[in-house]
Amino acid sequence: FFNILPVQSVDVPQAFSPNGDGFNDLLFVKGWGIDELLSFRIYNRWGELVYESSDINQGWDGRYKGELQNPDSYAYVVTVKNYILEEPQTIKGFVDIVR
């Protein structure tokens, strides 16, 4: 007998360091029970869309138009379809680029 718990989460780190050292160079959406990443959008402080993807295996490298972005706080909006909820789930937050 197995007891399956209806657990789901969508997680984005609060900071990452895209400095080429091989540690925390890419920002990914992670979590439990994610069936599909519908969108992962990142905006700079002026509201410009600097990154967008619907591929959960693709992470942001901290670049916009080929240029590495400055250490700052960036807003994100993530929309996922998960195995638990019928409707897509959207979460918003901030991530910092640190060096």
N, C-alpha and C positions, 0 to 999 in steps of 0.2 A: 504494500500500500504506500503510495506517495501522496504527499500533500503539496500541491503546487500553489505557491503564493503569487497573487497578482501584483508583482513588483515591476515598476518601471521608473526610469530616471533619464534625464537629459543633462549632461554635464559639459561645461566649457571651463577650462582653467581661467583663473583670474589674471594670470600673467604668463608671458613666454619671452624667450630671449633669442631672436633670430640673428645670431652673431656668427654662425658657421662653425661652432665648436662641437657640433654633433649632439648636443643636449638641449632639449626644448626649443629646437629651431623651427618647428612647425606647430601650428595651432589646429587641433582637431576637435570635432564634436564626438563625445563618447557617451556611454550610458547603458542602461539595461532595458531590454524589451523594445529597442528601436527596430522597426520593420523597414523603414525607408526614410532617408533624409530628403525632405522636400525642398528645403532651401537653408543655406547658411550665408548670411550677409553680414558684412562688416563695414562700418561707416567711420570716417574720421570726424574730428570735432566740428567741421563745417558742413557735415551732413552728406559729404560725397561718398558714394558707394566705392570702396576700395578693394573689395573682394566679394565674390559670389560663387557658390558651388552647390550642387545637389549630389555630389559624390562623397559619401561618408569616408572613403579612403584617401581623399585628397585634402591636404591641410593648407592653411595660409602660411606663406613664408615671410610675411611682413612687408611684402613689396606692393607697390601700386604704380602701374605704368612702367614697370621695370626698375623702379627706384625703391631702395630700402627706406622704409618710413622711420621717422624720428621716434625716440622714446616718448610715449604719450598714452593717453587713455582712448580706447576705441570702443564704440557701441556695436553690439551684435544683436541679431535677430535670427533665431533658429526655429524652423518649423519641421516637425517630424510626424510621421505616422508610426504608431507603435502597436504592439500586439494586444494591449489591454483596453485602451480607449477607442471608441468608434470614430471620434472626430480627431483631426490633426491637432497637435499640441504645439503652441508657440511659446518660446521663452525669450526673454530679453535680458541683457546685462552689459557689463563692461569688461574689457580685457586690457591689460597694460603691456606695452612693449618695454622691456627693461634690458639694459646692457651693462 
